[in-house]
Amino acid sequence: MIKKFITSLPIHLTVIRILAAVTAAMAISGEAAAQPGVQDLMKKIEELQDMTTDIRARVDLTQTKVGQGTKKTNMLYYRRDSDDSFLIVMIAPESENGNGYLRVGDNFWMYRRNTRTFQHINRDESIGGSDAKADDFEKRKITELYDPARDASGKDILSPENLGAIPVYRFEVLAKVNDVDYPKKIYWVRQDNGLPLKEQSFSLKGTLMQTAYYMNYTIVNKKYVPVKQLFIDEFEKGNKTLVEISGISTETLGSIFNKAYLENLSK
């Protein structure tokens, strides 16, 4: 009996090794199946943040520049995505109080209170002399602007990581249209709910230009709104901008996206 058992031992070990290999392969396959693709993650971001109502809020920018100190910019912000419209009225600093910006469809104007004039401007115009630009206030879907970046084998550049103590997915995207600020971006999104926590933006030559941190979200009509964001200028070291959003309302705004309303609001 002992001899028979000893003779059959290698066979038992072989079976065990095969079972272990199959189990490991199934675990790897299951993990791969559970991990979403980059396109799925991009669509999830849109699903979580796509506001279907009008929105009104106060936006406060705290901008720090090396050698210039800190500058605060405050504004009232109105947006309607159904017809690609938004309106901004500056509150502070005093030099900007009453100035405003109006976007309707493809048209974008800057209003100057002291001269009571409108000037047609581009989407990359600075808002109130801050680092914020007009296209920062637009609603543009990430899936319409970017495609997943892929490695030499054609696979999405995507990996599970930890951002601090939070499990995230890190993925890269490349612009598929020309009118974007940055042709390449890297996102870190939470594995549990898909919300972005960190975003890095790169120039066409691959230079890191900006790092953004999404520090706090609030839920409005079952959608997530980033109400505290920190943007770090990686090109001019030491410069940064903190964006805080408050007083969010989703009541219907009515017929306010026109020059007459902005001019009257700025009085």
C-alpha positions as CSV (number, residue, x, y, z in Angstrom):
1,M,0.0,0.0,0.0
2,I,2.8,2.4,0.9
3,K,4.7,1.5,-2.3
4,K,1.6,2.1,-4.4
5,F,1.0,5.5,-2.7
6,I,4.6,6.5,-3.3
7,T,4.5,5.4,-6.9
8,S,1.3,7.5,-7.6
9,L,2.5,10.6,-5.8
10,P,4.0,12.4,-8.9
11,I,0.6,12.0,-10.7
12,H,-1.2,13.6,-7.8
13,L,1.3,16.5,-7.8
14,T,0.9,16.9,-11.6
15,V,-2.9,17.1,-11.2
16,I,-2.5,19.7,-8.4
17,R,-0.2,21.8,-10.5
18,I,-2.7,21.7,-13.4
19,L,-5.6,22.7,-11.2
20,A,-3.5,25.5,-9.7
21,A,-2.6,26.8,-13.2
22,V,-6.2,26.6,-14.3
23,T,-7.4,28.5,-11.2
24,A,-4.7,31.2,-11.7
25,A,-5.7,31.6,-15.4
26,M,-9.4,31.9,-14.5
27,A,-8.5,34.5,-11.9
28,I,-6.5,36.5,-14.4
29,S,-9.3,36.2,-17.0
30,G,-11.9,37.2,-14.4
31,E,-9.9,40.3,-13.5
32,A,-9.5,41.3,-17.1
33,A,-13.2,40.9,-17.7
34,A,-14.0,43.0,-14.6
35,Q,-11.7,45.8,-15.6
36,P,-13.5,48.3,-17.9
37,G,-12.0,49.7,-21.1
38,V,-11.0,53.4,-21.5
39,Q,-14.0,54.1,-23.6
40,D,-16.3,52.7,-20.9
41,L,-14.6,55.0,-18.3
42,M,-14.9,58.0,-20.5
43,K,-18.6,57.4,-21.0
44,K,-19.0,56.9,-17.3
45,I,-17.5,60.3,-16.6
46,E,-20.0,61.9,-19.0
47,E,-22.9,59.9,-17.4
48,L,-22.0,61.1,-13.9
49,Q,-21.6,64.8,-14.8
50,D,-23.9,65.4,-17.8
51,M,-26.3,68.1,-16.5
52,T,-29.6,68.0,-18.4
53,T,-31.0,71.2,-16.7
54,D,-30.1,74.9,-16.7
55,I,-27.6,75.8,-14.1
56,R,-26.7,78.9,-12.1
57,A,-23.8,79.2,-9.6
58,R,-21.2,81.4,-8.1
59,V,-17.6,80.7,-9.2
60,D,-14.6,81.9,-7.1
61,L,-11.1,81.7,-8.4
62,T,-8.1,82.1,-6.1
63,Q,-5.0,82.5,-8.4
64,T,-1.5,82.4,-7.1
65,K,1.4,83.5,-9.3
66,V,5.1,83.6,-8.4
67,G,6.2,87.2,-7.7
68,Q,2.7,88.5,-8.0
69,G,1.0,87.2,-4.9
70,T,-2.7,86.0,-4.8
71,K,-5.6,87.4,-6.8
72,K,-9.2,86.6,-6.2
73,T,-11.8,86.6,-9.0
74,N,-15.5,86.2,-8.4
75,M,-18.3,85.7,-10.9
76,L,-21.9,84.6,-11.5
77,Y,-22.3,81.8,-14.0
78,Y,-25.3,80.8,-16.0
79,R,-25.4,77.9,-18.4
80,R,-27.9,76.1,-20.7
81,D,-26.6,73.1,-22.6
82,S,-29.6,72.5,-24.7
83,D,-28.6,75.4,-27.0
84,D,-24.9,75.7,-26.1
85,S,-25.3,79.0,-24.2
86,F,-23.6,80.4,-21.1
87,L,-23.3,83.8,-19.5
88,I,-20.8,85.2,-17.0
89,V,-21.1,88.4,-15.0
90,M,-18.0,89.5,-13.0
91,I,-18.4,90.5,-9.4
92,A,-14.8,91.1,-8.3
93,P,-12.1,92.4,-8.4
94,E,-13.5,95.9,-8.6
95,S,-11.8,96.6,-11.9
96,E,-13.8,93.8,-13.5
97,N,-17.1,94.3,-11.7
98,G,-20.0,94.5,-14.2
99,N,-18.0,93.1,-17.1
100,G,-19.3,89.9,-18.7
101,Y,-19.2,87.2,-21.3
102,L,-21.9,85.7,-23.4
103,R,-21.8,82.5,-25.5
104,V,-24.7,81.5,-27.8
105,G,-24.0,78.7,-30.2
106,D,-20.8,79.4,-32.0
107,N,-20.8,83.1,-31.1
108,F,-18.9,84.4,-28.1
109,W,-18.8,88.0,-26.9
110,M,-17.0,90.0,-24.2
111,Y,-18.9,92.9,-22.6
112,R,-17.2,95.9,-21.1
113,R,-19.3,97.9,-18.6
114,N,-17.3,101.2,-18.8
115,T,-17.8,101.5,-22.6
116,R,-21.1,99.5,-22.8
117,T,-19.7,97.7,-25.8
118,F,-19.6,94.0,-27.0
119,Q,-16.6,92.5,-28.7
120,H,-16.6,89.2,-30.5
121,I,-13.8,87.0,-29.1
122,N,-12.4,83.5,-29.3
123,R,-12.9,80.5,-27.0
124,D,-9.4,80.8,-25.6
125,E,-10.0,84.3,-24.3
126,S,-9.0,84.8,-20.6
127,I,-11.9,85.4,-18.3
128,G,-11.5,88.5,-16.2
129,G,-7.7,88.4,-16.5
130,S,-7.5,85.0,-14.8
131,D,-6.1,81.7,-16.0
132,A,-9.6,80.5,-16.7
133,K,-10.6,80.5,-20.4
134,A,-14.0,80.5,-22.1
135,D,-13.8,76.9,-23.0
136,D,-13.4,76.0,-19.3
137,F,-17.1,77.0,-18.9
138,E,-18.4,75.0,-21.8
139,K,-19.9,71.6,-21.8
140,R,-17.9,69.4,-24.2
141,K,-18.1,65.6,-24.0
142,I,-14.7,63.9,-23.5
143,T,-15.8,61.1,-26.0
144,E,-16.3,63.8,-28.7
145,L,-12.8,65.3,-28.1
146,Y,-10.6,62.3,-27.3
147,D,-9.9,58.7,-28.2
148,P,-8.2,56.1,-25.9
149,A,-4.4,56.0,-26.3
150,R,-3.1,52.6,-27.1
151,D,0.2,50.8,-26.7
152,A,2.3,49.1,-29.5
153,S,0.1,46.0,-29.2
154,G,-3.1,48.0,-29.7
155,K,-4.3,47.7,-26.1
156,D,-5.7,50.6,-24.2
157,I,-3.1,52.3,-21.9
158,L,-5.0,51.5,-18.7
159,S,-3.8,50.3,-15.4
160,P,-5.3,49.8,-11.8
161,E,-3.4,51.9,-9.3
162,N,-3.8,53.6,-5.9
163,L,-4.0,57.4,-5.6
164,G,-3.1,57.7,-2.0
165,A,-5.3,55.2,-0.3
166,I,-8.0,55.2,-3.1
167,P,-8.1,52.5,-5.8
168,V,-8.2,54.2,-9.2
169,Y,-7.9,53.4,-12.9
170,R,-5.1,55.4,-14.7
171,F,-5.7,55.9,-18.4
172,E,-4.5,58.0,-21.3
173,V,-6.4,59.7,-24.1
174,L,-5.4,61.5,-27.3
175,A,-7.3,64.4,-29.0
176,K,-9.2,63.5,-32.1
177,V,-10.2,67.1,-32.9
178,N,-7.9,70.2,-33.3
179,D,-9.7,72.7,-31.1
180,V,-8.6,71.4,-27.7
181,D,-6.2,73.0,-25.2
182,Y,-4.2,69.8,-24.8
183,P,-3.7,67.0,-27.3
184,K,-2.9,64.4,-24.6
185,K,-4.4,63.8,-21.1
186,I,-4.0,61.2,-18.4
187,Y,-6.8,60.6,-16.0
188,W,-7.0,58.9,-12.6
189,V,-10.6,57.9,-11.8
190,R,-12.0,56.1,-8.8
191,Q,-12.6,52.4,-9.3
192,D,-15.8,52.4,-7.2
193,N,-17.7,55.1,-9.0
194,G,-15.8,56.4,-12.0
195,L,-15.3,60.0,-10.7
196,P,-12.1,61.7,-11.8
197,L,-9.7,62.6,-9.0
198,K,-6.6,63.8,-10.9
199,E,-5.9,64.9,-14.5
200,Q,-2.7,65.7,-16.3
201,S,-2.5,67.7,-19.5
202,F,0.3,67.5,-22.0
203,S,1.5,69.6,-25.0
204,L,1.9,68.2,-28.5
205,K,5.6,67.5,-27.7
206,G,4.7,65.6,-24.6
207,T,5.5,68.3,-22.1
208,L,3.5,68.2,-18.9
209,M,1.6,71.5,-18.8
210,Q,-1.0,71.2,-16.1
211,T,-2.1,69.0,-13.2
212,A,-5.6,69.2,-11.9
213,Y,-7.0,67.8,-8.7
214,Y,-10.8,67.3,-8.2
215,M,-10.9,67.8,-4.5
216,N,-14.6,67.7,-3.7
217,Y,-17.9,66.9,-5.5
218,T,-21.5,67.6,-4.7
219,I,-24.6,65.9,-6.1
220,V,-27.1,68.0,-8.0
221,N,-30.2,66.3,-9.5
222,K,-28.4,62.9,-9.2
223,K,-25.4,64.3,-11.1
224,Y,-21.9,65.0,-9.7
225,V,-20.5,68.5,-9.9
226,P,-16.9,69.2,-9.0
227,V,-17.2,72.1,-6.5
228,K,-13.5,72.4,-5.5
229,Q,-10.7,72.0,-8.0
230,L,-7.0,72.8,-7.9
231,F,-5.1,73.5,-11.2
232,I,-1.3,73.5,-10.9
233,D,0.7,75.1,-13.7
234,E,3.5,72.7,-14.4
235,F,5.2,74.9,-17.0
236,E,5.5,78.0,-14.9
237,K,6.3,76.4,-11.5
238,G,4.6,77.8,-8.5
239,N,1.5,79.1,-10.3
240,K,-1.8,77.6,-9.3
241,T,-5.5,78.3,-9.3
242,L,-8.2,77.1,-6.9
243,V,-11.7,77.0,-8.3
244,E,-14.7,76.9,-5.9
245,I,-18.3,76.6,-6.9
246,S,-21.2,77.4,-4.6
247,G,-24.9,78.4,-4.6
248,I,-25.8,76.0,-7.4
249,S,-29.4,76.2,-8.7
250,T,-31.0,74.2,-11.5
251,E,-34.1,76.3,-11.9
252,T,-35.1,77.1,-15.5
253,L,-33.4,80.4,-16.4
254,G,-35.7,81.7,-19.1
255,S,-34.7,84.1,-21.9
256,I,-31.5,85.4,-20.4
257,F,-28.8,84.5,-23.0
258,N,-28.8,87.7,-24.9
259,K,-26.9,90.9,-25.0
260,A,-29.8,93.0,-23.6
261,Y,-30.0,90.9,-20.5
262,L,-26.2,90.9,-19.8
263,E,-26.1,94.7,-20.3
264,N,-29.0,95.2,-17.9
265,L,-27.5,92.7,-15.3
266,S,-24.2,94.6,-15.4
267,K,-25.8,98.0,-14.4
